[in-house]
């Protein structure tokens, strides 16, 4: 039986064109890119081409891209660099960091570690009852020893897109006042792992200092990159390695480069740069078709619907005649025969507890318990949606019958 995949926020398959580039690179770019002879030079050239492609996809300068093992490393590098710079220049022994209460663990856990090491205090600004974030609340949380604001561009569970550019504009004014007072600049990091490939991501418009990139979220391999504003310039965002070794990636990310995967990341980014309008429109049409048709067939609540959302993401809670059900979202998915989806982020999929992100986003516990995250991709068609809805309705009827 053919399964219908609806968990593209967890990961995406590698695009056929990306696969082709990776295979060719495996054949041609096997040499060490740090070597001075022609085979090494060719491998280095392939890496630099990928760097240009990643930069173009987010409207960045080529030199502002550092390749990493993935999104988690990129976010860790940004957070730790900001903290190290502040402590180096300050008489204080502890920094203050601002984030939200719905971040990914790739952000939350580094902050937790910094707290445990007594290096940082963290303010978790709550989202509202629609899962949205107030830029005013973020700016209001700034203290004299604040060194960093780190906020995801789009939430991986609800799909809610946060007002990063609005925050950046207000932060610029705040930083000018801090400069006059002799206080250090507050840096701004955003995790764009869920946004790239679904909506236009432009670092100049966002106004951030750091941006996390994860290739496997937009049909690339499981490697990543970090955008660092103005590397090497007098006003550059600070960046320091989290591991130490050779001079690869200008010493910011030592270790022999995984050239074929970097080449694949570049090609995936190039496809995004060329086709983002087409991708976004397709995802929006599929998501809207799904929500409209499912609403006709089932008693549902579309979580965080009133907030701006990613065009591919639909977080659905299931009811029966407006009342809570006796089954969870996890049980519903277990009963479905053909759907591959999730109830929460992939890194939390082992638990059957309601999603903390949904609870923090104003979803009542009874509805959060029944929630399923559907996230669609470039391959998703209306025929796929029809199968998903038929499978869901059949599973709901089965569960209702068994519970009588």
Order of alpha helices (4+ residues) and beta strands (2+ residues): beta-alpha-alpha-beta-alpha-beta-alpha-beta-alpha-beta-alpha-beta-alpha-beta-beta-alpha-beta-beta-alpha-beta-alpha-alpha-beta-alpha
